[in-house]
């Protein structure tokens, strides 16, 4: 059985490249992003598209449960999901920093 990998932020950039590379290297890869339609383009490369909004606990639980149901485990996690924020760190409200 192939090693199962969850790659967050798989809709673009490093997350996308990592998901494609790992899938083409024989891993069982789930590519996660907030908008599933953006990552469905990776399915021809062997990446399974899954919806995940890391700022919402229920989304995280749903994502993990789906992968466990389908694959039995998550062996590797690649956290590439990101959030952009502008300004000095000391000016960022605590609520925004926690997301």
Backbone as CSV, one residue per row, in Angstrom:
resi,resn,N_x,N_y,N_z,CA_x,CA_y,CA_z,C_x,C_y,C_z
1,UNK,0.847,-1.185,0.000,0.000,0.000,0.000,0.888,1.241,0.000
2,UNK,0.531,2.207,-0.831,1.310,3.438,-0.961,1.164,4.314,0.280
3,UNK,2.183,5.073,0.559,2.165,6.039,1.642,1.185,7.157,1.289
4,UNK,0.325,7.512,2.242,-0.681,8.548,2.009,-0.176,9.893,2.508
5,UNK,-0.296,10.899,1.634,0.184,12.251,1.936,-0.976,13.236,1.797
6,UNK,-1.106,14.132,2.759,-2.034,15.258,2.673,-1.213,16.520,2.462
7,UNK,-1.478,17.204,1.351,-0.793,18.458,1.052,-1.823,19.578,1.129
8,UNK,-1.682,20.467,2.102,-2.575,21.614,2.196,-2.053,22.714,1.269
9,UNK,-2.942,23.595,0.851,-2.532,24.678,-0.040,-2.101,24.168,-1.401
10,UNK,-2.746,23.098,-1.877,-2.325,22.438,-3.113,-2.847,23.111,-4.380
11,UNK,-3.562,24.211,-4.250,-4.134,24.845,-5.441,-3.127,25.705,-6.206
12,UNK,-1.991,26.035,-5.587,-1.006,26.872,-6.277,0.360,26.760,-5.598
13,UNK,1.339,27.318,-6.265,2.681,27.468,-5.695,3.354,26.182,-5.268
14,UNK,4.039,26.256,-4.133,4.805,25.130,-3.616,3.910,23.946,-3.298
15,UNK,2.723,24.182,-2.756,1.796,23.097,-2.440,1.390,22.325,-3.681
16,UNK,1.080,23.040,-4.742,0.691,22.411,-6.007,1.846,21.587,-6.571
17,UNK,3.023,22.169,-6.640,4.188,21.472,-7.170,4.531,20.240,-6.337
18,UNK,4.425,20.359,-5.037,4.715,19.237,-4.140,3.718,18.111,-4.342
19,UNK,2.429,18.453,-4.425,1.388,17.434,-4.612,1.604,16.670,-5.911
20,UNK,1.871,17.376,-6.992,2.089,16.739,-8.296,3.339,15.859,-8.248
21,UNK,4.422,16.388,-7.694,5.671,15.623,-7.620,5.487,14.334,-6.825
22,UNK,4.843,14.425,-5.666,4.661,13.241,-4.827,3.746,12.219,-5.493
23,UNK,2.673,12.690,-6.134,1.766,11.767,-6.831,2.497,11.048,-7.957
24,UNK,3.311,11.777,-8.703,4.063,11.172,-9.804,5.193,10.266,-9.308
25,UNK,5.526,10.388,-8.036,6.562,9.547,-7.425,5.978,8.315,-6.743
26,UNK,4.652,8.119,-6.881,4.033,6.904,-6.367,3.316,7.021,-5.041
27,UNK,3.266,8.208,-4.465,2.543,8.395,-3.215,1.043,8.522,-3.488
28,UNK,0.246,8.188,-2.495,-1.202,8.379,-2.532,-1.449,9.790,-1.994
29,UNK,-1.692,10.752,-2.877,-1.704,12.166,-2.490,-3.110,12.745,-2.504
30,UNK,-3.450,13.404,-1.398,-4.659,14.214,-1.300,-4.222,15.671,-1.319
31,UNK,-4.673,16.399,-2.316,-4.378,17.816,-2.429,-5.549,18.613,-1.887
32,UNK,-5.303,19.445,-0.909,-6.370,20.167,-0.223,-6.289,21.666,-0.458
33,UNK,-7.463,22.272,-0.604,-7.594,23.726,-0.729,-9.030,24.104,-0.412
34,UNK,-9.253,25.387,-0.185,-10.606,25.858,0.139,-11.573,25.645,-1.011
35,UNK,-11.112,25.864,-2.226,-11.987,25.730,-3.398,-11.569,24.502,-4.200
36,UNK,-12.401,23.471,-4.095,-12.084,22.186,-4.714,-11.892,22.298,-6.219
37,UNK,-12.620,23.210,-6.871,-12.502,23.331,-8.325,-11.085,23.719,-8.757
38,UNK,-10.344,24.411,-7.864,-8.975,24.805,-8.198,-8.015,23.623,-8.180
39,UNK,-8.290,22.640,-7.330,-7.366,21.511,-7.244,-7.809,20.314,-8.069
40,UNK,-9.023,20.352,-8.575,-9.464,19.254,-9.444,-8.605,19.185,-10.706
41,UNK,-7.969,20.274,-11.060,-7.067,20.296,-12.226,-5.847,19.403,-12.012
42,UNK,-5.588,19.015,-10.757,-4.443,18.164,-10.447,-4.772,16.677,-10.549
43,UNK,-6.046,16.343,-10.692,-6.443,14.940,-10.723,-5.786,14.151,-11.860
44,UNK,-5.569,14.740,-13.057,-4.869,13.979,-14.103,-3.446,13.557,-13.710
45,UNK,-2.864,14.230,-12.726,-1.531,13.889,-12.236,-1.567,12.835,-11.128
46,UNK,-2.779,12.427,-10.731,-2.925,11.427,-9.681,-3.209,11.996,-8.308
47,UNK,-3.445,13.286,-8.220,-3.751,13.939,-6.941,-5.257,13.885,-6.711
48,UNK,-5.663,13.436,-5.529,-7.079,13.413,-5.169,-7.454,14.763,-4.560
49,UNK,-8.412,15.439,-5.146,-8.831,16.766,-4.682,-9.738,16.625,-3.465
50,UNK,-9.469,17.426,-2.452,-10.287,17.419,-1.238,-10.407,18.851,-0.719
51,UNK,-11.593,19.183,-0.243,-11.844,20.529,0.278,-11.340,20.639,1.711
52,UNK,-10.636,21.740,1.994,-10.131,21.987,3.340,-9.922,23.478,3.542
53,UNK,-10.573,24.016,4.570,-10.329,25.389,5.016,-9.715,25.271,6.402
54,UNK,-8.417,25.496,6.502,-7.718,25.274,7.769,-8.147,26.225,8.879
55,UNK,-8.909,27.252,8.558,-9.386,28.186,9.581,-10.690,27.715,10.213
56,UNK,-11.249,26.612,9.724,-12.533,26.103,10.233,-12.345,24.675,10.752
57,UNK,-12.531,24.506,12.061,-12.328,23.204,12.686,-13.152,22.102,12.023
58,UNK,-14.419,22.403,11.687,-15.281,21.377,11.093,-14.756,20.936,9.724
59,UNK,-14.128,21.829,8.994,-13.542,21.488,7.702,-12.338,20.570,7.882
60,UNK,-11.522,20.850,8.870,-10.352,20.018,9.161,-10.797,18.609,9.539
61,UNK,-11.773,18.518,10.432,-12.275,17.209,10.882,-12.862,16.433,9.710
62,UNK,-13.645,17.099,8.874,-14.252,16.454,7.720,-13.201,15.934,6.749
63,UNK,-12.198,16.735,6.486,-11.113,16.353,5.588,-10.378,15.125,6.116
64,UNK,-9.976,15.168,7.357,-9.237,14.055,7.962,-10.093,12.796,7.982
65,UNK,-11.353,12.928,8.354,-12.246,11.767,8.387,-12.399,11.136,7.010
66,UNK,-12.521,11.974,5.974,-12.661,11.448,4.620,-11.415,10.671,4.207
67,UNK,-10.246,11.225,4.492,-9.004,10.538,4.124,-8.859,9.233,4.902
68,UNK,-9.150,9.253,6.184,-9.063,8.024,6.987,-10.039,6.980,6.469
69,UNK,-11.221,7.408,6.056,-12.226,6.490,5.518,-11.751,5.862,4.208
70,UNK,-11.133,6.655,3.355,-10.714,6.179,2.042,-9.348,5.487,2.054
71,UNK,-8.403,6.021,2.813,-7.024,5.526,2.756,-6.578,4.797,4.020
72,UNK,-7.276,5.010,5.115,-6.925,4.345,6.368,-5.977,5.111,7.263
73,UNK,-5.227,6.045,6.702,-4.279,6.817,7.512,-3.773,8.013,6.712
74,UNK,-3.135,8.918,7.438,-2.366,9.993,6.828,-0.947,9.789,7.340
75,UNK,-0.052,9.429,6.438,1.313,9.118,6.847,2.219,10.336,6.860
76,UNK,1.946,11.274,5.943,2.767,12.484,5.833,1.846,13.677,5.645
77,UNK,2.147,14.768,6.332,1.422,16.030,6.182,2.398,17.089,5.690
78,UNK,2.036,17.733,4.571,2.814,18.851,4.055,1.926,20.083,4.176
79,UNK,2.249,20.969,5.092,1.453,22.172,5.332,1.945,23.309,4.447
80,UNK,1.202,23.567,3.377,1.554,24.659,2.474,0.472,25.719,2.407
81,UNK,-0.610,25.529,3.168,-1.680,26.528,3.182,-1.139,27.809,3.792
82,UNK,-1.473,28.911,3.183,-0.952,30.177,3.666,-2.011,31.250,3.736
83,UNK,-1.664,32.312,4.386,-2.547,33.456,4.558,-1.679,34.703,4.464
84,UNK,-2.106,35.645,3.660,-1.346,36.880,3.531,-1.886,37.956,4.457
85,UNK,-0.990,38.673,5.082,-1.355,39.770,5.966,-0.293,40.847,5.802
86,UNK,-0.734,42.069,5.724,0.204,43.167,5.500,0.322,44.028,6.747
87,UNK,1.510,44.555,6.950,1.733,45.453,8.066,2.710,44.869,9.070
88,UNK,3.030,45.669,10.044,3.949,45.248,11.090,3.266,44.230,11.998
89,UNK,4.011,43.248,12.447,3.475,42.191,13.284,2.743,42.734,14.514
90,UNK,3.309,43.753,15.133,2.683,44.290,16.359,1.362,45.004,16.084
91,UNK,1.075,45.298,14.805,-0.193,45.950,14.444,-1.285,44.978,14.022
92,UNK,-0.949,43.695,13.923,-1.933,42.687,13.519,-2.808,42.340,14.722
93,UNK,-4.135,42.463,14.571,-5.027,42.094,15.675,-4.869,40.619,16.037
94,UNK,-5.000,40.285,17.316,-4.808,38.926,17.788,-5.733,37.932,17.083
95,UNK,-6.979,38.336,16.815,-7.920,37.438,16.133,-7.412,37.067,14.741
96,UNK,-6.817,38.030,14.042,-6.280,37.755,12.711,-5.032,36.874,12.810
97,UNK,-4.213,37.085,13.813,-2.995,36.299,13.978,-3.296,34.833,14.261
98,UNK,-4.434,34.557,14.889,-4.799,33.184,15.233,-5.368,32.418,14.060
99,UNK,-5.723,33.096,12.963,-6.313,32.368,11.828,-5.306,31.794,10.939
